[in-house]
Amino acid sequence: MEQKKKTISEIKQILACSNVEDKWLEKLRKDERKGVQQLIAQYEKKLAYNKKLEEEYATLLRNEKEWQALGYRYIAGVDEVGRGPLAGPVTAGAAILPDNALFPGLTDSKKLSEEKREYYYNLLKEQVIAYHVVHIPAEKIDSINIYQASKEAMKQAVAGLSIKADALFIDAMSLPLPLKQLSLTKGDAKSASIAAASVLAKVERDRYMKEKANSYPEYGFEKHMGYGTKHHLEALRTYGPTPEHRKSFSPVKACLS
């Protein structure tokens, strides 16, 4: 007696699982129902997309693999976010990835949607060997300049790691630290470790700005994260700078009485 065909709804549930037997899938390809063929096409498209992400992530790990082969065990990726805003801190993250963990789709935090950043943030927090995020406030930025503040944030992020790094991969910078370093221009798109640091720093800085939006609702920090949008500049002209504003930055300086 021929086994009853599964409904399209049942097939959809099976294809939603990650482990689908090739033998069953091959049999399913012979099913002439239009709905089944559409599900197979969607499934295969998803497989191809996931494979592409895995290949891109493998490329992102190339530098880490080369340095690990040279004996560097704890490579910390280091990156900063928030150099350009008129308000809020400059924030740096440092992260050491585990050897065999996979984060397909991880890349420069600026290229990820907020939803994706939150997804990777939670995944990274669970799986990284160590990470640390540091905020350098606006007042300090004004006293030592944004470049030095960025450097200071990065140094503190490395120093705060619970496991001592034996090498650093840094986005377009070198640090005055006694560690072997690799400086990569646009490093958050070339190194998985730097991309991880970028995501961790970006999410925590955004959360900081959203929290400050409760104290200064007229500025809309939760929408622009301190960047100089039209709404932000108008609020600056109307209400003047807050303690979160970088008074050494020209658009803010122009609003000082």
Buried (B, 14 or more C-beta within 10 A) or exposed (E): EEEEEBEBEEBBEBBEEEEBEEEEBEEBEEBEEEEBEEBBEEBEEEEEEEEEBEEBBEEBBEBBEEBBEEEBEBBBBBBBBBEEBBBBBBBBBBBBBEEEBBBBBBBBBEEBEEEBBBBBBEBBEEEBBBBBBBBBBBEBBBEBEBEBBBBBBBBBBBEBBEEEBBBBBBBEBEBEBEBEBBBBEEBBBBBBBBBBBBBBBBBBBBEBBEEBBEEBEEBBBBEBBBBBBEEBBEBBEEEEBBEBBBBBBEBBBEBEE
